């Protein structure tokens, strides 16, 4: 049994990416924006793995692992910034966070 065709994987990947893009564009909380970015990266990873499986090569899976490593480091830095901003009692609104103050 081979499983679903590549088109199904790409449809799920596109829906994940669009859901994440919608969250990034409409939400104001930096935590929700980070989560939406993660959903977008997961959609891109799914597309890479689907094409890798379709063409029977491992390149897409290697790229997906690289994207996962970059996403993990992005979350660490982003959550660190969010915690630092919350400790200073600054309003956590993406529209109001236009400059970084020391």
C-alpha positions in Angstrom: 0.0 0.0 0.0 1.5 3.3 -1.2 -0.6 5.8 0.6 -2.1 9.1 -0.5 -0.9 10.8 -3.6 1.4 13.9 -3.4 -1.5 16.2 -4.2 -3.2 15.4 -0.9 0.0 16.2 1.0 0.4 19.5 -0.8 -3.3 20.4 -0.1 -2.7 19.9 3.6 0.6 21.8 3.4 -1.1 24.7 1.6 -4.0 24.8 4.1 -1.4 24.8 7.0 0.5 27.6 5.4 -2.6 29.7 4.7 -3.8 29.2 8.3 -0.5 30.3 9.6 -0.4 33.3 7.3 -3.8 34.3 8.4 -2.7 34.1 12.0 0.3 36.3 11.4 -1.6 38.9 9.5 -4.6 39.2 11.9 -3.3 38.7 15.4 -1.5 41.2 17.6 -0.1 39.0 20.3 3.5 38.2 19.6 3.0 34.7 21.1 0.2 33.9 18.6 2.4 35.4 15.8 5.2 33.0 16.7 2.8 30.0 16.8 1.4 31.0 13.4 5.0 31.2 12.0 5.6 27.7 13.3 2.4 26.5 11.5 3.7 28.1 8.3 7.1 26.4 8.7 5.4 23.1 9.3 3.4 23.5 6.1 6.6 24.2 4.2 8.2 21.1 5.8 5.3 18.9 4.8 5.6 20.2 1.2 9.3 19.5 1.2 8.8 16.0 2.5 6.0 15.3 0.0 8.2 16.2 -2.9 11.0 14.2 -1.4 8.8 11.2 -1.2 7.4 11.7 -4.7 10.8 11.9 -6.4 12.3 9.2 -4.1 15.2 11.4 -3.0 16.2 12.4 0.5 17.0 16.1 -0.2 13.6 17.4 0.9 13.9 15.6 4.2 17.3 17.0 4.9 15.9 20.5 4.1 13.0 19.9 6.4 15.3 18.9 9.2 17.3 22.2 8.6 14.1 24.2 8.7 13.1 22.5 12.0 16.5 23.4 13.5 16.1 27.1 12.4 12.5 27.1 13.7 13.6 25.8 17.1 16.2 28.5 17.4 13.7 31.1 16.3 11.3 30.0 19.0 14.0 30.2 21.7 14.9 33.7 20.7 11.3 34.9 20.2 10.1 33.5 23.5 13.1 35.0 25.3 12.2 38.4 23.9 8.6 38.0 24.8 9.5 37.1 28.4 11.9 40.1 28.6 9.2 42.4 27.3 6.6 41.0 29.7 8.9 41.4 32.7 9.3 45.1 31.9 5.5 45.4 32.0 5.3 46.7 28.4 2.1 46.1 26.6 2.5 43.0 24.4 1.0 44.4 21.2 2.8 43.8 17.9 1.6 47.1 16.5 3.0 49.1 19.5 6.4 47.3 19.5 8.0 49.4 16.8 11.3 50.1 18.4 13.6 48.1 20.7 14.6 50.0 23.8 17.5 49.2 26.1 
